[in-house]
């Protein structure tokens, strides 16, 4: 089944963040040749300003950085000057050129001062993998401070820093999944010199997991808006949650008591894989406002299974 899921993902059209998330999935699954090939294509589609994986007139700021870890890996493994130059240009974009709020938090788009929770996955792991730990942490802190809702202990989706209001205050399930998984990857990359920062991120991941789990449905799925039972049922958050728990337990910063919830979430996702290898009933493309299929749903199935395999290998 996993080969079918991978093939289905490779057959999908992909925007900038989707290319990056897919490459990361293949990287963590050990399919290094595929990850490198996807990084090469991301570099082939690099704009003059450094943003990778660009198609048409995308105004995304952080989404083009999702390819970053695979691009760094490809550069290290091949030493190819083209790939290393692409890595350096993408870093210049992320560190110097990307538009920011007055306090330095990177916007999600170039056309407006919008902060989206998705950015917690797209940008900080790349910065941490490149060794810019303080900047990765600063971005996570900025997003958290803007988007965390103390009323439900979950992250809201979209903030306008220009208008000083939420465009979408909902606790979007996949958005909280982006945040959990992004922080889990930064936690894994932080050196011992950042032990206190690591504990802060671990606390935040636990906060999100603990707030989300009461909304898990009997079959292991969740609603698209976690605390809204009228929202449609979907399973990509299930995969993201399971991935985060498996990684946390394997690394020793989450208690094994979380594993039954992860297994329940995984079971919901496994039941949605069809004969083509497509994971059905994820928050679906192209508008992500209804259940369907999506490259990120495929990628997180691969990530979930890779994390579970690593846990049982430990």
Secondary structure by P-SEA (a helix, b strand, c coil): caaaaaaaaaaccccaaaaaaaaaaaaaacaaaaaaaaaaaaaaacccccccccccccccccccccaaaaaaaaaaacccaaaaaaaaaaaaaacccccccccccccccccccccccccccccaaaaaaacaaaaaaaaaaaaaaaccccccccccccccccccccccccccaaaaaaaaaaaaaaaaaccccaaaaaaaaaaaaaaaaaaccccccccccccccccccccccccaaaaaaaaaaaaaaaaccccccaaaaaaaaaaaaaaaccccccccccccccccccccccaaaaaaaaaaaaaaaaaaac
